[in-house]
Amino acid sequence: MAGKSNCRTNCDLCGHYAYDEEEECYFCDMNLDEDEMMRFLTGSNDNCHYFQLYDEYAVVRHQM
């Protein structure tokens, strides 16, 4: 489900927050229910249980 978000605390750092080049906006690629989507769209999603820190260097550190 796609939608713009104003939540800067979690979404910008989340691995599930992706950019759609065709729509030119960011969206959460998790299957959110109606209440979760409303919190996502209003930016009051401070306590998202889908949040997963995006760490692009995790694989490299694991290989060392």
mmJSON file of the N, C-alpha and C atoms, coordinates in Angstrom:
{"data_MODEL":{"atom_site":{
"group_PDB":["ATOM","ATOM","ATOM","ATOM","ATOM","ATOM","ATOM","ATOM","ATOM","ATOM","ATOM","ATOM","ATOM","ATOM","ATOM","ATOM","ATOM","ATOM","ATOM","ATOM","ATOM","ATOM","ATOM","ATOM","ATOM","ATOM","ATOM","ATOM","ATOM","ATOM","ATOM","ATOM","ATOM","ATOM","ATOM","ATOM","ATOM","ATOM","ATOM","ATOM","ATOM","ATOM","ATOM","ATOM","ATOM","ATOM","ATOM","ATOM","ATOM","ATOM","ATOM","ATOM","ATOM","ATOM","ATOM","ATOM","ATOM","ATOM","ATOM","ATOM","ATOM","ATOM","ATOM","ATOM","ATOM","ATOM","ATOM","ATOM","ATOM","ATOM","ATOM","ATOM","ATOM","ATOM","ATOM","ATOM","ATOM","ATOM","ATOM","ATOM","ATOM","ATOM","ATOM","ATOM","ATOM","ATOM","ATOM","ATOM","ATOM","ATOM","ATOM","ATOM","ATOM","ATOM","ATOM","ATOM","ATOM","ATOM","ATOM","ATOM","ATOM","ATOM","ATOM","ATOM","ATOM","ATOM","ATOM","ATOM","ATOM","ATOM","ATOM","ATOM","ATOM","ATOM","ATOM","ATOM","ATOM","ATOM","ATOM","ATOM","ATOM","ATOM","ATOM","ATOM","ATOM","ATOM","ATOM","ATOM","ATOM","ATOM","ATOM","ATOM","ATOM","ATOM","ATOM","ATOM","ATOM","ATOM","ATOM","ATOM","ATOM","ATOM","ATOM","ATOM","ATOM","ATOM","ATOM","ATOM","ATOM","ATOM","ATOM","ATOM","ATOM","ATOM","ATOM","ATOM","ATOM","ATOM","ATOM","ATOM","ATOM","ATOM","ATOM","ATOM","ATOM","ATOM","ATOM","ATOM","ATOM","ATOM","ATOM","ATOM","ATOM","ATOM","ATOM","ATOM","ATOM","ATOM","ATOM","ATOM","ATOM","ATOM","ATOM","ATOM","ATOM","ATOM","ATOM","ATOM","ATOM","ATOM","ATOM","ATOM"],
"id":[1,2,3,4,5,6,7,8,9,10,11,12,13,14,15,16,17,18,19,20,21,22,23,24,25,26,27,28,29,30,31,32,33,34,35,36,37,38,39,40,41,42,43,44,45,46,47,48,49,50,51,52,53,54,55,56,57,58,59,60,61,62,63,64,65,66,67,68,69,70,71,72,73,74,75,76,77,78,79,80,81,82,83,84,85,86,87,88,89,90,91,92,93,94,95,96,97,98,99,100,101,102,103,104,105,106,107,108,109,110,111,112,113,114,115,116,117,118,119,120,121,122,123,124,125,126,127,128,129,130,131,132,133,134,135,136,137,138,139,140,141,142,143,144,145,146,147,148,149,150,151,152,153,154,155,156,157,158,159,160,161,162,163,164,165,166,167,168,169,170,171,172,173,174,175,176,177,178,179,180,181,182,183,184,185,186,187,188,189,190,191,192],
"type_symbol":["N","C","C","N","C","C","N","C","C","N","C","C","N","C","C","N","C","C","N","C","C","N","C","C","N","C","C","N","C","C","N","C","C","N","C","C","N","C","C","N","C","C","N","C","C","N","C","C","N","C","C","N","C","C","N","C","C","N","C","C","N","C","C","N","C","C","N","C","C","N","C","C","N","C","C","N","C","C","N","C","C","N","C","C","N","C","C","N","C","C","N","C","C","N","C","C","N","C","C","N","C","C","N","C","C","N","C","C","N","C","C","N","C","C","N","C","C","N","C","C","N","C","C","N","C","C","N","C","C","N","C","C","N","C","C","N","C","C","N","C","C","N","C","C","N","C","C","N","C","C","N","C","C","N","C","C","N","C","C","N","C","C","N","C","C","N","C","C","N","C","C","N","C","C","N","C","C","N","C","C","N","C","C","N","C","C","N","C","C","N","C","C"],
"label_atom_id":["N","CA","C","N","CA","C","N","CA","C","N","CA","C","N","CA","C","N","CA","C","N","CA","C","N","CA","C","N","CA","C","N","CA","C","N","CA","C","N","CA","C","N","CA","C","N","CA","C","N","CA","C","N","CA","C","N","CA","C","N","CA","C","N","CA","C","N","CA","C","N","CA","C","N","CA","C","N","CA","C","N","CA","C","N","CA","C","N","CA","C","N","CA","C","N","CA","C","N","CA","C","N","CA","C","N","CA","C","N","CA","C","N","CA","C","N","CA","C","N","CA","C","N","CA","C","N","CA","C","N","CA","C","N","CA","C","N","CA","C","N","CA","C","N","CA","C","N","CA","C","N","CA","C","N","CA","C","N","CA","C","N","CA","C","N","CA","C","N","CA","C","N","CA","C","N","CA","C","N","CA","C","N","CA","C","N","CA","C","N","CA","C","N","CA","C","N","CA","C","N","CA","C","N","CA","C","N","CA","C","N","CA","C","N","CA","C","N","CA","C","N","CA","C"],
"label_alt_id":[null,null,null,null,null,null,null,null,null,null,null,null,null,null,null,null,null,null,null,null,null,null,null,null,null,null,null,null,null,null,null,null,null,null,null,null,null,null,null,null,null,null,null,null,null,null,null,null,null,null,null,null,null,null,null,null,null,null,null,null,null,null,null,null,null,null,null,null,null,null,null,null,null,null,null,null,null,null,null,null,null,null,null,null,null,null,null,null,null,null,null,null,null,null,null,null,null,null,null,null,null,null,null,null,null,null,null,null,null,null,null,null,null,null,null,null,null,null,null,null,null,null,null,null,null,null,null,null,null,null,null,null,null,null,null,null,null,null,null,null,null,null,null,null,null,null,null,null,null,null,null,null,null,null,null,null,null,null,null,null,null,null,null,null,null,null,null,null,null,null,null,null,null,null,null,null,null,null,null,null,null,null,null,null,null,null,null,null,null,null,null,null],
"label_comp_id":["MET","MET","MET","ALA","ALA","ALA","GLY","GLY","GLY","LYS","LYS","LYS","SER","SER","SER","ASN","ASN","ASN","CYS","CYS","CYS","ARG","ARG","ARG","THR","THR","THR","ASN","ASN","ASN","CYS","CYS","CYS","ASP","ASP","ASP","LEU","LEU","LEU","CYS","CYS","CYS","GLY","GLY","GLY","HIS","HIS","HIS","TYR","TYR","TYR","ALA","ALA","ALA","TYR","TYR","TYR","ASP","ASP","ASP","GLU","GLU","GLU","GLU","GLU","GLU","GLU","GLU","GLU","GLU","GLU","GLU","CYS","CYS","CYS","TYR","TYR","TYR","PHE","PHE","PHE","CYS","CYS","CYS","ASP","ASP","ASP","MET","MET","MET","ASN","ASN","ASN","LEU","LEU","LEU","ASP","ASP","ASP","GLU","GLU","GLU","ASP","ASP","ASP","GLU","GLU","GLU","MET","MET","MET","MET","MET","MET","ARG","ARG","ARG","PHE","PHE","PHE","LEU","LEU","LEU","THR","THR","THR","GLY","GLY","GLY","SER","SER","SER","ASN","ASN","ASN","ASP","ASP","ASP","ASN","ASN","ASN","CYS","CYS","CYS","HIS","HIS","HIS","TYR","TYR","TYR","PHE","PHE","PHE","GLN","GLN","GLN","LEU","LEU","LEU","TYR","TYR","TYR","ASP","ASP","ASP","GLU","GLU","GLU","TYR","TYR","TYR","ALA","ALA","ALA","VAL","VAL","VAL","VAL","VAL","VAL","ARG","ARG","ARG","HIS","HIS","HIS","GLN","GLN","GLN","MET","MET","MET"],
"label_asym_id":["A","A","A","A","A","A","A","A","A","A","A","A","A","A","A","A","A","A","A","A","A","A","A","A","A","A","A","A","A","A","A","A","A","A","A","A","A","A","A","A","A","A","A","A","A","A","A","A","A","A","A","A","A","A","A","A","A","A","A","A","A","A","A","A","A","A","A","A","A","A","A","A","A","A","A","A","A","A","A","A","A","A","A","A","A","A","A","A","A","A","A","A","A","A","A","A","A","A","A","A","A","A","A","A","A","A","A","A","A","A","A","A","A","A","A","A","A","A","A","A","A","A","A","A","A","A","A","A","A","A","A","A","A","A","A","A","A","A","A","A","A","A","A","A","A","A","A","A","A","A","A","A","A","A","A","A","A","A","A","A","A","A","A","A","A","A","A","A","A","A","A","A","A","A","A","A","A","A","A","A","A","A","A","A","A","A","A","A","A","A","A","A"],
"label_entity_id":["1","1","1","1","1","1","1","1","1","1","1","1","1","1","1","1","1","1","1","1","1","1","1","1","1","1","1","1","1","1","1","1","1","1","1","1","1","1","1","1","1","1","1","1","1","1","1","1","1","1","1","1","1","1","1","1","1","1","1","1","1","1","1","1","1","1","1","1","1","1","1","1","1","1","1","1","1","1","1","1","1","1","1","1","1","1","1","1","1","1","1","1","1","1","1","1","1","1","1","1","1","1","1","1","1","1","1","1","1","1","1","1","1","1","1","1","1","1","1","1","1","1","1","1","1","1","1","1","1","1","1","1","1","1","1","1","1","1","1","1","1","1","1","1","1","1","1","1","1","1","1","1","1","1","1","1","1","1","1","1","1","1","1","1","1","1","1","1","1","1","1","1","1","1","1","1","1","1","1","1","1","1","1","1","1","1","1","1","1","1","1","1"],
"label_seq_id":[1,1,1,2,2,2,3,3,3,4,4,4,5,5,5,6,6,6,7,7,7,8,8,8,9,9,9,10,10,10,11,11,11,12,12,12,13,13,13,14,14,14,15,15,15,16,16,16,17,17,17,18,18,18,19,19,19,20,20,20,21,21,21,22,22,22,23,23,23,24,24,24,25,25,25,26,26,26,27,27,27,28,28,28,29,29,29,30,30,30,31,31,31,32,32,32,33,33,33,34,34,34,35,35,35,36,36,36,37,37,37,38,38,38,39,39,39,40,40,40,41,41,41,42,42,42,43,43,43,44,44,44,45,45,45,46,46,46,47,47,47,48,48,48,49,49,49,50,50,50,51,51,51,52,52,52,53,53,53,54,54,54,55,55,55,56,56,56,57,57,57,58,58,58,59,59,59,60,60,60,61,61,61,62,62,62,63,63,63,64,64,64],
"pdbx_PDB_ins_code":[null,null,null,null,null,null,null,null,null,null,null,null,null,null,null,null,null,null,null,null,null,null,null,null,null,null,null,null,null,null,null,null,null,null,null,null,null,null,null,null,null,null,null,null,null,null,null,null,null,null,null,null,null,null,null,null,null,null,null,null,null,null,null,null,null,null,null,null,null,null,null,null,null,null,null,null,null,null,null,null,null,null,null,null,null,null,null,null,null,null,null,null,null,null,null,null,null,null,null,null,null,null,null,null,null,null,null,null,null,null,null,null,null,null,null,null,null,null,null,null,null,null,null,null,null,null,null,null,null,null,null,null,null,null,null,null,null,null,null,null,null,null,null,null,null,null,null,null,null,null,null,null,null,null,null,null,null,null,null,null,null,null,null,null,null,null,null,null,null,null,null,null,null,null,null,null,null,null,null,null,null,null,null,null,null,null,null,null,null,null,null,null],
"Cartn_x":[0.85,0.0,0.896,0.635,1.501,0.894,1.775,1.313,2.484,2.319,3.373,3.334,4.455,4.518,5.299,4.949,5.69,6.447,6.402,7.058,8.555,9.283,10.728,11.472,10.809,11.51,11.844,10.906,11.136,11.23,10.328,10.206,11.464,12.108,13.291,14.425,14.459,15.516,15.096,13.874,13.321,13.669,13.943,14.236,13.025,11.823,10.59,10.11,10.821,10.453,11.176,10.444,11.043,10.557,11.321,10.976,10.408,9.279,8.65,8.958,9.776,10.201,9.051,8.101,6.968,6.057,5.772,4.911,5.691,7.025,7.917,7.586,7.415,7.176,7.647,7.786,8.16,6.91,7.035,5.917,6.438,5.547,5.868,5.471,6.415,6.101,5.564,5.193,4.535,3.031,2.366,0.93,0.247,-0.016,-0.58,-2.093,-2.652,-4.117,-4.601,-5.884,-6.475,-5.981,-5.92,-5.456,-3.976,-3.169,-1.736,-1.478,-2.249,-2.078,-2.437,-3.475,-3.853,-2.737,-2.145,-1.021,0.172,0.424,1.526,1.309,0.114,-0.173,-0.199,-0.592,-0.636,0.681,1.616,2.917,2.935,1.893,1.865,2.223,3.178,3.572,4.856,4.928,6.157,6.485,5.497,5.714,5.341,5.865,5.526,6.169,5.366,5.929,6.551,6.486,7.163,8.545,8.885,10.146,11.329,12.179,13.409,14.503,15.492,16.555,17.264,17.328,18.027,19.504,20.277,21.71,22.406,22.826,23.41,24.768,25.393,26.697,26.619,25.424,25.267,25.869,25.7,26.236,27.755,28.332,29.779,30.366,29.746,30.242,30.119,29.085,28.88,29.948,30.434,31.428,32.826,33.062,34.4,34.723],
"Cartn_y":[-1.166,0.0,1.229,2.121,3.28,4.488,5.412,6.655,7.482,8.791,9.668,9.71,10.072,10.113,11.325,11.814,12.89,12.393,11.098,10.605,10.512,11.341,11.414,10.572,10.175,9.469,8.033,7.309,5.909,5.62,6.131,5.722,5.992,7.113,7.429,6.444,5.809,4.866,3.411,3.186,1.839,1.14,-0.149,-0.949,-1.196,-0.981,-1.187,0.092,1.179,2.469,2.594,2.513,2.449,3.605,3.89,4.962,4.359,4.87,4.438,5.481,5.11,6.067,6.484,5.595,5.957,6.978,6.786,7.706,8.883,8.766,9.777,10.108,9.076,9.27,8.036,8.214,7.105,6.404,5.115,4.336,3.244,2.726,1.597,0.329,-0.59,-1.779,-2.937,-2.646,-3.653,-3.621,-4.706,-4.789,-4.225,-2.912,-2.233,-2.368,-2.521,-2.515,-1.06,-0.869,0.463,1.443,1.012,1.891,2.222,1.224,1.458,2.4,2.252,3.133,4.576,4.755,6.112,6.739,5.979,6.504,6.811,5.953,6.17,7.465,7.668,8.835,10.132,10.08,11.288,11.569,10.644,10.858,10.606,9.983,9.683,8.227,7.751,6.342,6.147,6.773,6.74,5.371,4.513,3.226,2.082,2.091,1.097,-0.247,-1.304,-2.618,-3.304,-2.702,-3.226,-2.602,-1.62,-0.903,-1.865,-1.747,-2.531,-1.587,-1.365,-0.428,-0.863,0.035,-0.242,-0.006,-1.061,-0.98,-1.639,-0.821,-1.367,-2.02,-1.794,-2.381,-3.637,-4.075,-5.253,-6.505,-6.676,-7.848,-7.813,-6.646,-6.513,-6.823,-6.294,-6.569,-8.054,-8.694,-10.121,-10.963,-10.542,-11.29,-11.171,-10.168,-9.934,-10.886],
"Cartn_z":[0.0,0.0,0.0,-0.867,-1.019,-0.344,0.031,0.622,1.063,1.036,1.517,3.03,3.61,5.062,5.525,6.697,7.325,8.539,8.829,10.038,9.793,10.456,10.272,11.292,12.353,13.414,13.037,12.465,12.155,10.67,9.888,8.487,7.665,7.856,7.062,7.301,8.447,8.777,8.619,8.19,8.137,6.821,6.892,5.709,4.842,5.374,4.62,3.926,4.086,3.503,2.166,1.076,-0.253,-1.124,-2.149,-3.088,-4.359,-4.807,-6.045,-7.115,-8.093,-9.115,-10.025,-10.277,-11.136,-10.462,-9.172,-8.421,-7.848,-7.813,-7.262,-5.818,-5.015,-3.585,-2.819,-1.527,-0.652,-0.156,0.144,0.654,1.575,2.38,3.246,2.502,2.297,1.523,2.367,3.608,4.445,4.17,4.412,4.218,5.469,5.466,6.624,6.639,7.843,7.937,7.917,8.001,7.853,8.92,10.164,11.243,11.098,10.756,10.578,9.406,8.336,7.184,7.548,8.34,8.765,9.595,10.507,11.297,10.388,9.407,8.464,7.676,7.161,6.336,7.129,8.406,9.225,9.928,9.867,10.484,11.976,12.513,13.95,14.196,13.443,13.464,14.273,15.44,16.234,16.802,16.919,17.564,16.618,15.408,14.394,14.739,14.792,15.124,13.914,12.729,11.541,11.345,12.176,11.999,12.064,11.048,11.0,10.519,11.351,11.021,9.748,8.778,7.523,7.754,7.656,7.876,6.691,5.737,4.52,4.758,5.895,6.176,7.033,7.383,8.24,7.603,6.32,5.63,5.628,5.413,5.393,6.759,7.814,9.169,9.49,8.991,9.25,8.568,7.416,6.667,7.248,8.055,8.613,9.711],
"occupancy":[1.0,1.0,1.0,1.0,1.0,1.0,1.0,1.0,1.0,1.0,1.0,1.0,1.0,1.0,1.0,1.0,1.0,1.0,1.0,1.0,1.0,1.0,1.0,1.0,1.0,1.0,1.0,1.0,1.0,1.0,1.0,1.0,1.0,1.0,1.0,1.0,1.0,1.0,1.0,1.0,1.0,1.0,1.0,1.0,1.0,1.0,1.0,1.0,1.0,1.0,1.0,1.0,1.0,1.0,1.0,1.0,1.0,1.0,1.0,1.0,1.0,1.0,1.0,1.0,1.0,1.0,1.0,1.0,1.0,1.0,1.0,1.0,1.0,1.0,1.0,1.0,1.0,1.0,1.0,1.0,1.0,1.0,1.0,1.0,1.0,1.0,1.0,1.0,1.0,1.0,1.0,1.0,1.0,1.0,1.0,1.0,1.0,1.0,1.0,1.0,1.0,1.0,1.0,1.0,1.0,1.0,1.0,1.0,1.0,1.0,1.0,1.0,1.0,1.0,1.0,1.0,1.0,1.0,1.0,1.0,1.0,1.0,1.0,1.0,1.0,1.0,1.0,1.0,1.0,1.0,1.0,1.0,1.0,1.0,1.0,1.0,1.0,1.0,1.0,1.0,1.0,1.0,1.0,1.0,1.0,1.0,1.0,1.0,1.0,1.0,1.0,1.0,1.0,1.0,1.0,1.0,1.0,1.0,1.0,1.0,1.0,1.0,1.0,1.0,1.0,1.0,1.0,1.0,1.0,1.0,1.0,1.0,1.0,1.0,1.0,1.0,1.0,1.0,1.0,1.0,1.0,1.0,1.0,1.0,1.0,1.0,1.0,1.0,1.0,1.0,1.0,1.0],
"B_iso_or_equiv":[0.0,0.0,0.0,0.0,0.0,0.0,0.0,0.0,0.0,0.0,0.0,0.0,0.0,0.0,0.0,0.0,0.0,0.0,0.0,0.0,0.0,0.0,0.0,0.0,0.0,0.0,0.0,0.0,0.0,0.0,0.0,0.0,0.0,0.0,0.0,0.0,0.0,0.0,0.0,0.0,0.0,0.0,0.0,0.0,0.0,0.0,0.0,0.0,0.0,0.0,0.0,0.0,0.0,0.0,0.0,0.0,0.0,0.0,0.0,0.0,0.0,0.0,0.0,0.0,0.0,0.0,0.0,0.0,0.0,0.0,0.0,0.0,0.0,0.0,0.0,0.0,0.0,0.0,0.0,0.0,0.0,0.0,0.0,0.0,0.0,0.0,0.0,0.0,0.0,0.0,0.0,0.0,0.0,0.0,0.0,0.0,0.0,0.0,0.0,0.0,0.0,0.0,0.0,0.0,0.0,0.0,0.0,0.0,0.0,0.0,0.0,0.0,0.0,0.0,0.0,0.0,0.0,0.0,0.0,0.0,0.0,0.0,0.0,0.0,0.0,0.0,0.0,0.0,0.0,0.0,0.0,0.0,0.0,0.0,0.0,0.0,0.0,0.0,0.0,0.0,0.0,0.0,0.0,0.0,0.0,0.0,0.0,0.0,0.0,0.0,0.0,0.0,0.0,0.0,0.0,0.0,0.0,0.0,0.0,0.0,0.0,0.0,0.0,0.0,0.0,0.0,0.0,0.0,0.0,0.0,0.0,0.0,0.0,0.0,0.0,0.0,0.0,0.0,0.0,0.0,0.0,0.0,0.0,0.0,0.0,0.0,0.0,0.0,0.0,0.0,0.0,0.0],
"pdbx_formal_charge":[null,null,null,null,null,null,null,null,null,null,null,null,null,null,null,null,null,null,null,null,null,null,null,null,null,null,null,null,null,null,null,null,null,null,null,null,null,null,null,null,null,null,null,null,null,null,null,null,null,null,null,null,null,null,null,null,null,null,null,null,null,null,null,null,null,null,null,null,null,null,null,null,null,null,null,null,null,null,null,null,null,null,null,null,null,null,null,null,null,null,null,null,null,null,null,null,null,null,null,null,null,null,null,null,null,null,null,null,null,null,null,null,null,null,null,null,null,null,null,null,null,null,null,null,null,null,null,null,null,null,null,null,null,null,null,null,null,null,null,null,null,null,null,null,null,null,null,null,null,null,null,null,null,null,null,null,null,null,null,null,null,null,null,null,null,null,null,null,null,null,null,null,null,null,null,null,null,null,null,null,null,null,null,null,null,null,null,null,null,null,null,null],
"auth_seq_id":[1,1,1,2,2,2,3,3,3,4,4,4,5,5,5,6,6,6,7,7,7,8,8,8,9,9,9,10,10,10,11,11,11,12,12,12,13,13,13,14,14,14,15,15,15,16,16,16,17,17,17,18,18,18,19,19,19,20,20,20,21,21,21,22,22,22,23,23,23,24,24,24,25,25,25,26,26,26,27,27,27,28,28,28,29,29,29,30,30,30,31,31,31,32,32,32,33,33,33,34,34,34,35,35,35,36,36,36,37,37,37,38,38,38,39,39,39,40,40,40,41,41,41,42,42,42,43,43,43,44,44,44,45,45,45,46,46,46,47,47,47,48,48,48,49,49,49,50,50,50,51,51,51,52,52,52,53,53,53,54,54,54,55,55,55,56,56,56,57,57,57,58,58,58,59,59,59,60,60,60,61,61,61,62,62,62,63,63,63,64,64,64],
"auth_comp_id":["MET","MET","MET","ALA","ALA","ALA","GLY","GLY","GLY","LYS","LYS","LYS","SER","SER","SER","ASN","ASN","ASN","CYS","CYS","CYS","ARG","ARG","ARG","THR","THR","THR","ASN","ASN","ASN","CYS","CYS","CYS","ASP","ASP","ASP","LEU","LEU","LEU","CYS","CYS","CYS","GLY","GLY","GLY","HIS","HIS","HIS","TYR","TYR","TYR","ALA","ALA","ALA","TYR","TYR","TYR","ASP","ASP","ASP","GLU","GLU","GLU","GLU","GLU","GLU","GLU","GLU","GLU","GLU","GLU","GLU","CYS","CYS","CYS","TYR","TYR","TYR","PHE","PHE","PHE","CYS","CYS","CYS","ASP","ASP","ASP","MET","MET","MET","ASN","ASN","ASN","LEU","LEU","LEU","ASP","ASP","ASP","GLU","GLU","GLU","ASP","ASP","ASP","GLU","GLU","GLU","MET","MET","MET","MET","MET","MET","ARG","ARG","ARG","PHE","PHE","PHE","LEU","LEU","LEU","THR","THR","THR","GLY","GLY","GLY","SER","SER","SER","ASN","ASN","ASN","ASP","ASP","ASP","ASN","ASN","ASN","CYS","CYS","CYS","HIS","HIS","HIS","TYR","TYR","TYR","PHE","PHE","PHE","GLN","GLN","GLN","LEU","LEU","LEU","TYR","TYR","TYR","ASP","ASP","ASP","GLU","GLU","GLU","TYR","TYR","TYR","ALA","ALA","ALA","VAL","VAL","VAL","VAL","VAL","VAL","ARG","ARG","ARG","HIS","HIS","HIS","GLN","GLN","GLN","MET","MET","MET"],
"auth_asym_id":["A","A","A","A","A","A","A","A","A","A","A","A","A","A","A","A","A","A","A","A","A","A","A","A","A","A","A","A","A","A","A","A","A","A","A","A","A","A","A","A","A","A","A","A","A","A","A","A","A","A","A","A","A","A","A","A","A","A","A","A","A","A","A","A","A","A","A","A","A","A","A","A","A","A","A","A","A","A","A","A","A","A","A","A","A","A","A","A","A","A","A","A","A","A","A","A","A","A","A","A","A","A","A","A","A","A","A","A","A","A","A","A","A","A","A","A","A","A","A","A","A","A","A","A","A","A","A","A","A","A","A","A","A","A","A","A","A","A","A","A","A","A","A","A","A","A","A","A","A","A","A","A","A","A","A","A","A","A","A","A","A","A","A","A","A","A","A","A","A","A","A","A","A","A","A","A","A","A","A","A","A","A","A","A","A","A","A","A","A","A","A","A"],
"auth_atom_id":["N","CA","C","N","CA","C","N","CA","C","N","CA","C","N","CA","C","N","CA","C","N","CA","C","N","CA","C","N","CA","C","N","CA","C","N","CA","C","N","CA","C","N","CA","C","N","CA","C","N","CA","C","N","CA","C","N","CA","C","N","CA","C","N","CA","C","N","CA","C","N","CA","C","N","CA","C","N","CA","C","N","CA","C","N","CA","C","N","CA","C","N","CA","C","N","CA","C","N","CA","C","N","CA","C","N","CA","C","N","CA","C","N","CA","C","N","CA","C","N","CA","C","N","CA","C","N","CA","C","N","CA","C","N","CA","C","N","CA","C","N","CA","C","N","CA","C","N","CA","C","N","CA","C","N","CA","C","N","CA","C","N","CA","C","N","CA","C","N","CA","C","N","CA","C","N","CA","C","N","CA","C","N","CA","C","N","CA","C","N","CA","C","N","CA","C","N","CA","C","N","CA","C","N","CA","C","N","CA","C","N","CA","C","N","CA","C","N","CA","C","N","CA","C"],
"pdbx_PDB_model_num":[1,1,1,1,1,1,1,1,1,1,1,1,1,1,1,1,1,1,1,1,1,1,1,1,1,1,1,1,1,1,1,1,1,1,1,1,1,1,1,1,1,1,1,1,1,1,1,1,1,1,1,1,1,1,1,1,1,1,1,1,1,1,1,1,1,1,1,1,1,1,1,1,1,1,1,1,1,1,1,1,1,1,1,1,1,1,1,1,1,1,1,1,1,1,1,1,1,1,1,1,1,1,1,1,1,1,1,1,1,1,1,1,1,1,1,1,1,1,1,1,1,1,1,1,1,1,1,1,1,1,1,1,1,1,1,1,1,1,1,1,1,1,1,1,1,1,1,1,1,1,1,1,1,1,1,1,1,1,1,1,1,1,1,1,1,1,1,1,1,1,1,1,1,1,1,1,1,1,1,1,1,1,1,1,1,1,1,1,1,1,1,1]
}}}
